[in-house]
Amino acid sequence: MKDGCSLLILFKFNDSDLKLPMAIVTLLTDSGERDHYVASIRAKILSVNPGLRIEDISHSIDEGDISRAAFVLRSVFRDFPKGTVHLIGVDAVAASEEGYIAAALEDHFFVGPDNGIFTLLSDKPVTNTVSLNTPVTIRSTFPERDILAPAAAKLAGGVALADLGRLLPGPRRLTQRLLKVTPQSILGYVLHIDGQGNLITNISREAFDQVCAGRSFSIRFGRERADRIQTYYHQSEPGDCFALFNSLNLLEVGIYRGNGSRLLGLGPDSPVNILFEP
């Protein structure tokens, strides 16, 4: 550029040049994959708002298994962008008497049956709960499509939570069993069994570290025991038991290259006990 001269560059933007994040709705149901149900839920969401992105979390939850559904959603919802809407279609038909709600939690939105699952998703409180059954009660044999899908699509499209229904004091509450912690032991239980038969417990790395303080320990589960915590699964030989803290920082036990749940005879709510040296 020569002295005394200036250079003016003009840029022209088209609306299409500005790519805004696409709003996301996730689906978690006990509908399975064999029938048309999931496709119908997706179709209803898109008929209300064709610009949404729909992501499947799981449709393989056992029918009415609120505990497993809560574990799966609690494990993954924070990985989605803030503002994501999560549709919970587990035990939805059976929950018709309790009603259907929408709520905010940790900068995410949730719609689902008021069967207690909302209070199992986080240690933080659910906020701004509204009923989806007002002003006119909707009766449906397919509430995931007829009640929850439109509400999820509207939320993802920018409709305020308060505009979806009547404000409620909060969702129905369910509680899970808590850890029993003493200076000599931690008693937990199996929260979830994954697809490989590994047993995920409610014993957190934080709780273990606080009690362990460098002491020797023994982990008892079923008729087996482990005296060390591994970093990786493959540090055990095939067929041997393992214990490690997984990506959720929860203690996981099982049999490497084997179905630990079946071979050990353990399932949800089975006790797992850690004993520490004095």
QUIWOSUL-V488087 format. One line per field, one symbol per residue. psi: psi as a letter, one per 30 degrees, with the letter a starting at -180 (. if undefined). A space follows every 50 residues. Layout:
psi = ???
This chain:
psi = klkfklkkkkkkkleffjjlkkkkklkjlhfafeafeeeeeeeeeffejf glkkkkekggkkkgieeeeeeeeeffefflkkfkkjkjhkgeefgeefak lklkkhglkkkakigfeeffflflkklhklkgglfkkkkkfifeefeeee eeeeeffgkkefffakklfllkklklklkjklfflkjalkekkaffgkjk lgjleeeeeeeehglllkkkjbgllkglklelegflkkflllklkafghk kklakkgljeeeffhlakfkkkkkkkk.
